[in-house]
Amino acid sequence: MSDFYSEMSFYTGFISTHSFIKMGKSEDNKVELLGCSALYHHDFAEKQPVYFADVVVTAANRWRSRTAQRLKDFEDLRGCSWALNDPQSLSGNIKVLSKLKSMGENASFFGHIVESGSHVKSLAMILNSTVDAASIDSNVLAAYLAEHPSAKEKLHVVTSLGPMPIYPVVVNKQLPEDLKGRICSALLNMHMDTDGAAFLTRHSVEKFVPVDPSLYTEKERIRHDAKGVVINQAYY
């Protein structure tokens, strides 16, 4: 993705926080923060531009037969088989490592660990009982449940880790300032248009709100908190 943005073949786009921070440290960085990001719906978001790592199990697995203990918190996942989408994923892995470190634990807390390759594949592995649990980007989970309504009764969120800064909206640095301003204004006012509001609602977005680069220093703090904790996973 960073190669695409370095080629200057774009106006604006959404990228991961990891990519934004990594590109910002590059001498030939071609992007900058547009100045607004999406405000997604989440029970714990409190009207802030954030998202969460939703720790998901199957509804049937809320009771672990070998212990007869209800899965009601992260600590109850000890020994569970685990899927992660990508080692660099903030929601799928880094935030989990940070949580483990805060508990005085390491990756041996889990049983068998596999790398799925994506949040959607992690959900599929939970549903087909390949693994017990995974940490899923809350917005990916919302989109998946909207597309697969029957899965709502099959999946259960044990807890939500976060919040974490929402995905940055970036813009080509070389665009004229007035065009950058107009793009930002169009997004900030999108929810006031009937069609725009309907589009946002379909994607669990309330509206776009102003942001500044300081929002994304939280990601570096989370990564620092996870330092020294490593997951050794198999590949699926």
NORNORBEL-V109654 format. One record per residue. RES is the residue in one letter. PHI is phi as a letter, one per 40 degrees, with the letter a starting at -180 (NA if undefined). NEAR is the number of other ideal C-beta (glycine too) atoms within 12 Angstrom. Layout:
res:RES phi:PHI near:NEAR
res:RES phi:PHI near:NEAR
This chain:
res:M phi:NA near:20
res:S phi:c near:24
res:D phi:c near:14
res:F phi:d near:17
res:Y phi:c near:32
res:S phi:c near:22
res:E phi:c near:13
res:M phi:g near:17
res:S phi:b near:12
res:F phi:a near:25
res:Y phi:b near:23
res:T phi:a near:29
res:G phi:a near:26
res:F phi:b near:27
res:I phi:b near:31
res:S phi:c near:33
res:T phi:c near:40
res:H phi:d near:31
res:S phi:c near:30
res:F phi:c near:37
res:I phi:c near:32
res:K phi:c near:23
res:M phi:c near:29
res:G phi:c near:27
res:K phi:c near:14
res:S phi:c near:16
res:E phi:c near:8
res:D phi:b near:15
res:N phi:d near:22
res:K phi:b near:26
res:V phi:b near:37
res:E phi:a near:26
res:L phi:c near:34
res:L phi:c near:39
res:G phi:h near:27
res:C phi:a near:34
res:S phi:a near:37
res:A phi:c near:34
res:L phi:b near:31
res:Y phi:c near:37
res:H phi:c near:29
res:H phi:a near:31
res:D phi:d near:19
res:F phi:b near:21
res:A phi:c near:27
res:E phi:f near:14
res:K phi:f near:15
res:Q phi:b near:25
res:P phi:c near:35
res:V phi:b near:38
res:Y phi:a near:44
res:F phi:b near:36
res:A phi:b near:43
res:D phi:c near:40
res:V phi:c near:41
res:V phi:b near:49
res:V phi:b near:39
res:T phi:c near:31
res:A phi:d near:20
res:A phi:c near:17
res:N phi:c near:29
res:R phi:c near:25
res:W phi:b near:17
res:R phi:c near:24
res:S phi:d near:12
res:R phi:c near:12
res:T phi:b near:14
res:A phi:f near:10
res:Q phi:b near:18
res:R phi:c near:17
res:L phi:c near:30
res:K phi:b near:17
res:D phi:a near:19
res:F phi:d near:31
res:E phi:c near:20
res:D phi:c near:25
res:L phi:c near:37
res:R phi:d near:25
res:G phi:g near:21
res:C phi:c near:33
res:S phi:c near:30
res:W phi:b near:42
res:A phi:b near:45
res:L phi:b near:44
res:N phi:c near:38
res:D phi:a near:28
res:P phi:d near:26
res:Q phi:c near:24
res:S phi:c near:36
res:L phi:c near:44
res:S phi:c near:46
res:G phi:c near:45
res:N phi:a near:39
res:I phi:c near:40
res:K phi:c near:43
res:V phi:c near:47
res:L phi:c near:38
res:S phi:c near:32
res:K phi:c near:34
res:L phi:c near:33
res:K phi:c near:24
res:S phi:c near:19
res:M phi:c near:20
res:G phi:g near:10
res:E phi:b near:23
res:N phi:b near:22
res:A phi:c near:26
res:S phi:c near:16
res:F phi:d near:27
res:F phi:c near:34
res:G phi:c near:21
res:H phi:c near:23
res:I phi:b near:38
res:V phi:b near:29
res:E phi:c near:28
res:S phi:c near:34
res:G phi:h near:22
res:S phi:a near:23
res:H phi:c near:35
res:V phi:c near:26
res:K phi:c near:27
res:S phi:c near:45
res:L phi:c near:38
res:A phi:c near:28
res:M phi:c near:34
res:I phi:c near:39
res:L phi:c near:32
res:N phi:c near:17
res:S phi:g near:17
res:T phi:c near:23
res:V phi:b near:36
res:D phi:c near:36
res:A phi:a near:46
res:A phi:a near:51
res:S phi:b near:50
res:I phi:b near:50
res:D phi:d near:43
res:S phi:d near:38
res:N phi:c near:34
res:V phi:c near:33
res:L phi:c near:38
res:A phi:c near:34
res:A phi:c near:23
res:Y phi:c near:31
res:L phi:c near:26
res:A phi:c near:18
res:E phi:c near:17
res:H phi:b near:18
res:P phi:d near:12
res:S phi:c near:13
res:A phi:c near:25
res:K phi:c near:19
res:E phi:c near:13
res:K phi:b near:23
res:L phi:b near:32
res:H phi:b near:29
res:V phi:c near:33
res:V phi:c near:32
res:T phi:a near:28
res:S phi:b near:30
res:L phi:c near:38
res:G phi:i near:35
res:P phi:c near:28
res:M phi:b near:44
res:P phi:c near:37
res:I phi:c near:41
res:Y phi:d near:38
res:P phi:c near:36
res:V phi:c near:40
res:V phi:b near:40
res:V phi:b near:32
res:N phi:c near:26
res:K phi:d near:24
res:Q phi:c near:17
res:L phi:c near:22
res:P phi:d near:13
res:E phi:d near:16
res:D phi:c near:10
res:L phi:c near:18
res:K phi:d near:26
res:G phi:c near:18
res:R phi:c near:19
res:I phi:c near:27
res:C phi:c near:29
res:S phi:c near:18
res:A phi:c near:21
res:L phi:c near:32
res:L phi:c near:26
res:N phi:b near:18
res:M phi:d near:28
res:H phi:c near:24
res:M phi:c near:15
res:D phi:c near:16
res:T phi:d near:11
res:D phi:c near:12
res:G phi:c near:21
res:A phi:c near:18
res:A phi:c near:13
res:F phi:c near:18
res:L phi:c near:26
res:T phi:c near:19
res:R phi:c near:15
res:H phi:b near:25
res:S phi:g near:28
res:V phi:b near:33
res:E phi:c near:23
res:K phi:a near:27
res:F phi:c near:35
res:V phi:b near:29
res:P phi:c near:22
res:V phi:b near:30
res:D phi:b near:17
res:P phi:d near:23
res:S phi:c near:13
res:L phi:d near:30
res:Y phi:c near:34
res:T phi:c near:18
res:E phi:c near:28
res:K phi:c near:37
res:E phi:c near:26
res:R phi:c near:21
res:I phi:c near:34
res:R phi:c near:28
res:H phi:c near:16
res:D phi:c near:24
res:A phi:c near:31
res:K phi:d near:15
res:G phi:g near:14
res:V phi:b near:29
res:V phi:b near:19
res:I phi:b near:32
res:N phi:b near:17
res:Q phi:b near:29
res:A phi:c near:19
res:Y phi:b near:14
res:Y phi:b near:23
